[in-house]
Amino acid sequence: MKSPAVTQGIGFINYAWPELKLKVSAERYSDDGFSELRFYSVNGTGMESLLHTTKVNLLATPTMNSLAKRLKENSADAPWTDILTFVTGKTLEIARKGSPTEEIWPAEGDSLQVEYLLEPTLYRNHPTVFFGDYGSLKSLVALATAYIVQLPYFSNPLGLITANEPTLCLYLDYEDDPSSFRRRWSALERGFGQGAMPILYRRMIGTLSDSVEQLQRIIHDKNIRLLIIDSLGPAARGNLNDAEPAIQYHAALRELGITSLTLAHNSKDALTKKKTIFGSVFFTNLARSVWECKAEQETGEDEAVISLKHTKANLSRLHPPLGYKFTFTDDTIRIKKTDLRDTGLSGELPLSWQIKNLLKKGSFTVKEIAEQLESGADTIGRTLRRMRTKNQVIKLEDETWGLYLK
C-alpha cells in the first residue's frame, strides 16, 4: 500500500489513497488520542460516498480492531488495519506537534502600521466588537460592512477604505431568521444601488466554541475571510459575567483565524455610568478593537443618526467617532456619512471638538462651557489650556475663551 496524500486544513486532516479509491477525514482530533473519523469511497470522477462515521480513541487497540472489521463489511479488499495504523500515527503526530516555536528577529523596515480589512473599523485577521443598546442599528452597520468588503465598494457613501480584493463574508445569526435577514439585506442592496450580491448566511444554535470544526470547514471550502457574529450573548452562552465564556469565545475566534466582527449588547457601570460590552471584562480585553454604537431616532421618523465611537484600539490609535445617517423607506435603506456636531450625538465627539463647536457661537467662561457640555470645570480648563498650546483657542481679557482666528 502506497502512502496516502495528506492535506491539512484548520481542524481537519484528509488522507487519500487514489489507487484504493478511499479517503479518510480526521476531525475534532486531540493530543489525548480521540478523533472523529469519516471514511469515504471515491469513484473515478472524484465523487465521494460516505462509508462510515465514528468517534474513537485512536490508542485503544481493541476499538481500532473492531473498527477495521466493521469497515471490511463495506470494502472487503481494502487493507483497513494498515490504513488505520497510518491514520492513527499521523493524526497523533499532527495533534501533538501543535504550533511550532519560532525565533522572531527584528527585521529592517518593519512598521507599526496596522493592516486593515476595512479602515478604520476592521483590523485584518483580528477580532472587532460593535456594542450598543437594542435599536442602535449595529446590525445594519454590520450588513453594510459585509456589502462593502464583498464587492469591494471603493467609493462607498460611508467613507470607509476597503481592501483591493473582494472579501467573502459569513454571517452567523443567533437572533433572527433567513426571511427577516433577506429583507434587510435586500433593502441595503437597493440603497447602495451597486447591484445584487449574495452573502453566505448561517442560522446558529450551538455556541461558537462548539461550532468551530463545522465553521473551519465552511471557511476553508468557501474561502471566507470575514466572520460576522450576531450576537455575542447566545454565541458565548453561560454566565457572561464569568471569565470562562469570554476566554472560550475568543479561543474559538483564534482557532478560526480570520477577521471577525462580533455584535454585542452593552452594560452600564453603576459607578462611572460608562457603557461597556455586557459581561466579563475579558470580552473587551481580548478583542483588539471595540466600537460603541449609539442611535438617535424620533419615534415614527424615517431617518436616524448613529455614532460609532472607538473605545479600544490595540493596534492603532483611537479613531475619532464616525457618524452615519440612515434613511428608511418601505423597501430601501440608505446610509451615508454625516457630521455629528449638529446632532444629539455631538457628545460622543472628543471634548476639544465639542468645545470648538460651542465657541463658534461666541465666547464663554470655563464654567459656562462646563455647564453647556455637562462636563467638569477642571476637565474643561485642562482641555482649553491644551488647545491654547495648539493655537486652537484664545483666552480673552474678560476671562472668557474664544476660537483662535488665524
FENCOR-V868467 format. One record per helix or strand. SS is the DSSP state (h for helix, s for strand). FROM is the first residue (numbers start at 1). LEN is the number of residues. Records with the same first field share a line. If there is no record, write none. Layout:
SS=FROM-LEN ; FROM-LEN
This chain:
s=5-5 ; 12-6 ; 22-6 ; 34-9 ; 48-10 ; 116-4 ; 122-2 ; 127-6 ; 161-2 ; 169-5 ; 200-4 ; 226-5 ; 259-6 ; 266-3 ; 275-3 ; 289-8 ; 303-11 ; 322-7 ; 333-5 ; 364-1 ; 393-3 ; 401-3
h=61-12 ; 80-18 ; 138-14 ; 178-15 ; 209-14 ; 232-5 ; 243-14 ; 282-4 ; 340-3 ; 346-3 ; 351-9 ; 366-8 ; 377-13
